[in-house]
Amino acid sequence: MKFAIAQEIDLEASKKVHIIEKVSNLIKSFLSNKDYGDGLQHFYIGCICIRPRPGYEDWFKIRRPRYYKETTVESIDGSKKVLYGVYGYDIKPDYERFVYSSDEESERILAEEILKSLSHFDRLSKRVKNFDAKRFKRDLEHFLKTTFNLD
């Protein structure tokens, strides 16, 4: 399974890019040798970390979860690739807590947000055939709790 955390961040939050990349790489490594079925082959989480400005709150809203049985993506160089079993959604950690906490605490905040977001898989299991959503969710919950010392 392919995994990544996509980032929508502002200049001030860019000092936490290494935290987002670290958490993303840890999860990616964990999922790389797991097999939950071929119904879900690509899993992406969008991390929105932009300071809310009065009047612009709607610009950076959390998008609802989306599953695509098949989708075509275009690279910067113009080449196209067909992806199968793509699922993604957004999380939005508390800006002040995430950006102004220590790196260790920011890791925990991001891991907690991802942990809370796994509830999206409860609805996905009804739509996606040949994917063990319950085992996936259970394994990832255990990984996040043990890796980031979450309660």
C-alpha positions as CSV (number, residue, x, y, z in Angstrom):
1,M,0.0,0.0,0.0
2,K,1.3,3.5,-0.9
3,F,0.9,6.1,1.8
4,A,1.7,9.8,2.1
5,I,0.7,12.9,4.0
6,A,0.2,15.8,1.7
7,Q,0.8,19.2,3.2
8,E,-1.1,22.5,2.9
9,I,0.9,24.8,5.2
10,D,1.7,28.4,5.5
11,L,5.1,30.0,6.0
12,E,4.9,30.0,9.8
13,A,4.0,26.3,9.9
14,S,6.7,25.4,7.5
15,K,9.1,24.9,10.4
16,K,7.1,21.8,11.2
17,V,7.5,20.2,7.7
18,H,10.1,17.8,9.1
19,I,7.6,16.6,11.7
20,I,4.9,15.9,9.1
21,E,7.5,14.1,6.9
22,K,8.8,12.1,9.8
23,V,5.3,10.9,10.8
24,S,4.4,10.2,7.2
25,N,7.6,8.1,6.6
26,L,7.1,6.1,9.8
27,I,3.5,5.2,8.7
28,K,4.6,4.6,5.2
29,S,7.3,2.2,6.4
30,F,4.9,0.4,8.7
31,L,2.3,-0.1,5.9
32,S,4.8,-1.0,3.2
33,N,5.0,-4.7,4.0
34,K,1.3,-5.2,5.1
35,D,-1.4,-6.8,3.0
36,Y,-5.0,-5.8,3.6
37,G,-6.3,-6.7,0.2
38,D,-6.1,-5.0,-3.1
39,G,-9.3,-2.9,-2.8
40,L,-7.2,-0.1,-1.3
41,Q,-3.8,0.5,-2.8
42,H,-3.2,4.2,-2.2
43,F,-4.0,6.0,1.0
44,Y,-3.4,9.7,1.4
45,I,-4.0,12.2,4.3
46,G,-4.1,15.9,3.6
47,C,-2.7,17.9,6.5
48,I,-4.1,21.4,6.5
49,C,-2.0,23.7,8.7
50,I,-2.8,27.3,7.8
51,R,-3.5,30.0,10.3
52,P,-7.1,30.9,10.0
53,R,-7.7,34.5,9.0
54,P,-11.0,36.3,9.6
55,G,-13.1,36.1,6.4
56,Y,-11.0,33.4,4.8
57,E,-12.0,30.4,6.9
58,D,-13.8,28.7,4.0
59,W,-10.6,28.7,1.9
60,F,-9.0,25.9,3.9
61,K,-11.9,23.6,5.0
62,I,-11.5,19.9,5.5
63,R,-12.5,18.0,2.4
64,R,-14.7,15.0,2.9
65,P,-13.2,11.5,2.4
66,R,-13.1,10.3,-1.2
67,Y,-12.6,6.8,-2.6
68,Y,-11.8,6.2,-6.2
69,K,-11.9,2.7,-7.6
70,E,-9.9,4.1,-10.5
71,T,-8.5,7.6,-11.2
72,T,-6.0,9.2,-13.5
73,V,-3.3,11.5,-12.2
74,E,-1.1,13.8,-14.2
75,S,2.5,14.5,-13.3
76,I,4.2,17.9,-13.6
77,D,6.0,16.6,-16.7
78,G,2.6,15.9,-18.3
79,S,2.7,12.2,-18.1
80,K,-0.4,10.4,-16.9
81,K,-0.8,7.4,-14.7
82,V,-3.9,5.3,-13.7
83,L,-4.2,4.5,-10.0
84,Y,-6.5,1.9,-8.5
85,G,-8.1,1.9,-5.1
86,V,-7.3,5.4,-4.0
87,Y,-8.6,6.8,-0.7
88,G,-7.9,10.1,1.0
89,Y,-9.2,12.7,3.4
90,D,-8.0,15.7,5.3
91,I,-7.0,16.4,8.9
92,K,-6.6,19.8,10.5
93,P,-4.5,19.9,13.7
94,D,-5.1,22.8,16.1
95,Y,-2.8,25.4,14.5
96,E,-1.5,27.1,17.7
97,R,-0.8,23.8,19.5
98,F,0.9,22.1,16.5
99,V,3.1,25.0,15.4
100,Y,4.2,26.4,18.7
101,S,4.7,23.1,20.6
102,S,8.0,21.3,20.9
103,D,8.8,18.9,18.0
104,E,8.0,15.9,20.2
105,E,4.7,17.3,21.2
106,S,3.9,18.3,17.6
107,E,4.5,14.6,16.6
108,R,2.0,13.5,19.2
109,I,-0.6,16.1,18.1
110,L,-0.3,14.9,14.5
111,A,-0.5,11.3,15.5
112,E,-3.6,12.0,17.7
113,E,-5.3,13.7,14.7
114,I,-4.5,10.7,12.5
115,L,-5.7,8.3,15.1
116,K,-9.0,10.2,15.4
117,S,-9.4,10.3,11.6
118,L,-9.3,6.5,11.4
119,S,-13.0,6.5,12.1
120,H,-13.4,7.3,8.4
121,F,-12.6,3.7,7.7
122,D,-15.8,2.6,9.4
123,R,-17.8,3.9,6.5
124,L,-15.2,2.8,3.9
125,S,-15.5,-0.9,4.7
126,K,-19.1,-0.9,3.3
127,R,-18.0,0.5,0.0
128,V,-14.7,-1.2,-0.7
129,K,-14.6,-4.9,-1.5
130,N,-11.4,-6.9,-0.9
131,F,-10.0,-4.7,1.8
132,D,-9.8,-5.6,5.5
133,A,-10.6,-2.2,6.9
134,K,-11.1,-3.5,10.5
135,R,-7.7,-5.1,10.6
136,F,-6.1,-2.1,8.9
137,K,-7.6,0.3,11.4
138,R,-6.7,-1.9,14.4
139,D,-3.1,-2.3,13.2
140,L,-2.6,1.4,12.5
141,E,-4.2,2.4,15.8
142,H,-1.8,0.1,17.7
143,F,1.2,1.4,15.7
144,L,0.3,5.1,16.4
145,K,-0.4,4.4,20.1
146,T,2.9,2.5,20.7
147,T,5.1,4.7,18.5
148,F,3.9,8.0,19.8
149,N,3.0,7.0,23.4
150,L,-0.7,7.9,23.0
151,D,-3.3,6.8,25.6
